[in-house]
Every structure is written in C-alpha cells, then in structure tokens.
Amino acid sequence: MAEDPVSGSWKPTTLSENASNNVIPMHEAAQDVLDSGATSGIVQTKETAPLNRCEEHTQGPLAELKTSGRRICACPPQGILARIATNVVAVALIWAVIWSITTNESLPGGSLFGFLVLYFFAVIGGKIIGLIKFPGLPPLPPLLGMLLVGFLLRNIPWVTDIVLINVKWGAILRSIALAIILARAGLGLDPKALKKLKAVCFRLSLGPCLIEACTAAVISHFLMHLPWQWGFMLGFVLGAVSPAVVVPSMLVLQAGGYGVDKGVPTLLMAAGSFDDILAITGFNTCLGIAFASGSTLANVFRGILEVAVGIAAGGLLGIFIRYFPSKDQTYLVWKRAFFIIGLSVFAIFSSMYFEFPGSGGLCTIVLAFLAGLSWSDEKKEVEKIIKVAWEIFQPFLFGLIGAEISVASLDPQTVGFCIAILAVGLIARVTATFVLVFCAGFELKERIFIALAWIPKATVQAAIGSVALDTAREQGNEQSQKYGMDILTVAFLAILITAPIGALIIGLAGPLLLHKTSDTNRESHIYEEREEIEIHGPA
C-alpha cells in the first residue's frame, strides 16, 4: 500500500510503481516498440519487426480468405450471397404481386409478363456492359446492353412466342421516358452559364447539328425516297450527340488532365446540351408538319404555330410552378419534382391528343427551364429525384427500342441505305465541327479530337427515334408507318454503331491528341471549369 501525496489516502501499490526506477516510461518506450499488436502477447521490437511483418504478409490473404469463406457459408447468409438472394426474392415478389392482381396477363404470353421480362433483363444487360472496362478507357455505356437485350428478345424465335410486347403500352412507356428526358434537359440549362458561353460553344452547338441534319435529309430523300419533312425528321434524329456517352468519357480525360488547360471537356459537355435541344426542337417542328393535312405552305405555318403554342404553354406552366407549391410548404422538393414530371408527361400526351405533336416536347423543355430559374439550391434536389425517375424508365426506353427491330422484317437494302446515310452524315458532322473550331485558339490535334468526340449517339435517338412511328400507328397511316420504321432503324443502328465506337475513340484519341496539364495546375483548371458551367444534358 502507498500513500497518495495529494489526498493523503492510501491506495494499492501497482507493479509499475514498485519498478519505476527500472522501467522506461510509456511515452519513451513507444519509440522502441514498433507494433505491439503484431504478435499475441509479445512486444514487437526492431529486431522482431521484419519477422512479424513477414508473418503478417503470409497470414493476411489467408485471413481474408477465411473471413470471406465464413461469410459465404454463414447461416443465415451474408455478403454477396445474401444480396443475390434478396434481389431474386424481390423480383419474384414483384411478379407474384402483379400476378395476384392481373392473373393471366402476368403469365408467359401475357402483356405484363413481356414487360417484366424485358425490364429485368434490360437492367441485367446494362449492368453487364457497365462491368466491361478497359484500362485507361472510359466505360461502355450501359444503355448499349439494354438495347441489345431488347433486340435479342425480339429475334430469338422461342423467346418471341413467350415475351409479347403490347405496341400501345410500349409507346406509352417510351413517351413517359421522353418526357423525363426533356424535363432533365430543361432543368439542366443554367442561365448564368448561358451568359458565359463563348461564341465557339454556340457554333459547336448549332453548326454540326444543322449540317448533319440537312445532309441526312438530302441523302435520305434521294436514296430512300423519303418526303422532305420525313427526311429532315430523320436528319434531326441523327443530329443529336449523346451526353450519356460524351460526358463520362470527358470526365475520365479531365481527371487525367487532358485538354483541361484549353477547356476542351467543358466545351464539349456544354455544347452537347444545346445540340440536343436544337435537335429535339427541329424534330418536333418537322413532326408537326409531317402529320398536318393541307397544302405545304399551310403545313409550314402549322409547324410554326406548334412551336409558338409549345413555348407559350411551357411559359405559363413554368411560371405557375415557380410559385406553386409555395416555399413554406412541407415536402417542397418532392412536390416540385412531382409537378415537373406530371406536367411534362401531360404536355407530351395532350399534344398528341389535340393533334399538335410538335408542341409537347418544346413545352416540356420551356416549363422545366423557367421553373428552375427561381429554385436556387432546391433545383439540384429536384434534379436528383428526376434522375431517379429516369433511371427507372431508362431500361424500358432502350429495351423497347431494341424490341421494335425485327431481323425478319428488315430489308437488307434498307439497312445498307441507313448505314450509308449514317456514315455520310457523320462525315459531314466531323468535317463541319473541325471547320467551326478553326479560329477558336485550338491546335490542329485538339481540333481533330473535338471533331471525333462529336460522334456518339444514344439517348436522344432512343427518345425521339420511335415518336414518328408511334404517331403514325395512332393515325393508322401505313405509308407513314413505313417511313417511321425507316427512321427507327436508322436510330437503332446509330446507337448500336456509334455509342461503343465513339466511347473508344474518345478514350484512345484523348491522350494522343490533347495536351496534358501538370498536376499543380490541373485542380485549379478543373475547379474553374466546374464553377463556370453546370449544364447537365439528357443523359
């Protein structure tokens, strides 16, 4: 026992206190002890450290293997086995609930069964394609897997008899996906960024799209004998670039410092958004002209009228949802997202009902843009919710586009014409892009890269590629249905060919053609670019 010098009380004497003259204090002993936890009950010193490190190196993988083995064989299951079991049961439960409500419609040969199978395998196809990664290259877009799954389900004989897709409901699901894409495009436009965009960005947004659209229209008119309004519809379908492919590829290059000093990634990502909106607007205008009855001059005026109606209706609805719901309400973000999606879907379907198909898409873009002007910080939260809605409907969109293409009904000559139109249009687009950035301060290699990066096509082609066909089916016009199928075939081939090739070209050409910024300057450039523009295209 020892007396406490402060309190004067007695307390038990410890071993460390009896041997205080022979034991190094702990803060000094820590300098000689490297790792006291390496061996059980043995203090690790400088002499034993190499041996213990060797033992740790040997036991580490074995310990991890044993741990993972115990997780897999655990009861109840854990880890990846538990996740797989949970997902399988969840899918089975969804089917069981729908079957209990609809009975025969959810069995093989029923309409709902076909949609469930298509959606399930489209999601899996997207996941598989997303797992394919090449060192130093951007990932392949998951939408490619969704497209291929729909195509395979349509063209495997014994599967086609089981998985039946209702044409009417397929068109409805694609139209809902289109409304969500257009709403995202409208919300993604930042007015501050619009003021800061340079002239080269506007040239890059307008020029290549218009030149490719006009080139494809002329070629399709003389090669496939499409009427001019249908030829321009096809041209505007091809005229849109895909942010779903370009943006991830640009972010990979930007992270590596390629082209950051000249702002190449920012330029391409910003111009891509305006390029898509121009293509969608041009397509909707031509769509209204193509399905209008009357003289050519009257149809042109009707197309202009549809554009005006779309802008006016979108303006009124956009101003309304800027103030309703009011800021003092609960669940404000969710209510705003509901109004955006609900009004966008309503605009698309009501424009078809009133036979003004060209005004619906423009109305959606305008109302989303105007609504987001006064939402400030809440705008990003609304965009997150709408992004989730897009991720839900994306497998339907691309899977249904693939399921529309039947190999048995395709004419080899038509396929050849479609590929020729696509190739000539791309050549015109690449050439125009190279020329339009000629006086923008870029080097020769950078101009070549910008021109090549403008190749990929995917999301917009899937969204509007089937609209003409769906509208023709509603009106029961067989000739228009043939024209619509030609446009859809071109859109399908454009996605299938340009999406993977474009991603690979960007990934391979970027390090070869773009200047790499040093690590000290890279972060400042990236920060400045992110502050300069925050435009999210329809991805």
Secondary structure, DSSP 8 states (H G I E B T S, - for coil): -EE-TTT--EE---HHHHTTTTS--HHHHTTT-S-TTSBTTB---TTTHHHHHHHHHHHHHHHHHHHHHHHHT-SS--HHHHHHHHHHHHHHHHHHHHHHHHGGGGSTTSHHHHHHHHHHHHHHHHHHHHH---TTS----THHHHHHHHHHHHHSHHHHTT----HHHHHHHHHHHHHHHHHHHHHH--HHHHHH--HHHHHHHHHHHHHHHHHHHHHHHHHS---HHHHHHHHHHHT---HHHHHHHHHHHHHTTBTTTTTHHHHHHHHHHHHHHHHHHHHHHHHHHHT--S-HHHHHHHHHHHHHHHHHHHHHHHHHHHHSS-TTSTTHHHHHHHHHHHHHHHHHHHHHHTT-HHHHHHHHHHHHHHHHTT-TTHHHHHHHHHHHHHHHHHHHHHHHHHHT--TTT--HHHHHHHHHHHHHHHHHHHHHHHHHTTTTT--HHHHHHHHHTT----HHHHHHTTHHHHHHHHHT-HHHHHHHHHHHHHHHHHHHHHHHHHHHHHHHHHHHHS-B--HHHHHHHHHHHHHH-------
